[in-house]
Amino acid sequence: MFEVPQRLQSVADQIDGWLDLRCPDKALALIGPLLGEPAARAAGLERKIRALVRMGDYPAALVELGELRKIAPDEEWVALTEGYVRKRTGDLRGAIGALEALLLRDHKSAVGHFNLGCYLALAGDKDRAIAELSLACGLDDQNRDFLRDDADLDPLRTDERFRALLREERPPRPAAAPKPPSTGLLDDDAADLDDDDGDGGDVRRN
């Protein structure tokens, strides 16, 4: 997401390793060299934010997000993570605003529409919530899988429009492209796309 100069890559890898092991304190202890190098500062801030969110220090994470937003104002991860953090501080209006700003820049962000739908549902705006979720499913039909279990959407479950969205038939999936011959190496599927616990990967769900 954010580039790291080659001479600092090993430090970044160590930080990522501690974050993967859910040891944010150890990751934070190594962050200094990235933050001190202008070419690596964005990458350092991203990792620091992930560590702070993992620790539940949401106010501190918001401060760092504000700085990262100045460096990378159009980065989707920043807006998604800000929405996630603001929701957890009880600032639903701020979470909604972060996602609305993202969608003004990129109206085709499926995860942006989905998360905005969740925050609107929690805020009691059912009409807009269902409209956003419909857009999210239209842009990426896999979002329909998340509708069934996401607790944020509980306020919508008795709404017939939401039930219709759940019942809507999914288009047939195209046949998978043939896989290239195996190299004998294990695929690295853990591309830092975490679940919704908030330590921040390329995509941040509500």
BELLINVEN-V551428 format. One line per field, one symbol per residue. phi: phi as a letter, one per 30 degrees, with the letter a starting at -180 (. if undefined). Layout:
BEGIN
phi->???
END
This chain:
BEGIN
phi->.cdbeedcdddddddedddddibddddddcdeedddcedcdddddedddedddedicdeddddddddddddbdcdeedddddeeddedcicddddddddddedddbdcddddddddeddddddicdddeddddddddddbddddddddcdddcedcdcdddddddddeddddddddddddeddicddcdddhcddddjdicdbbde
END
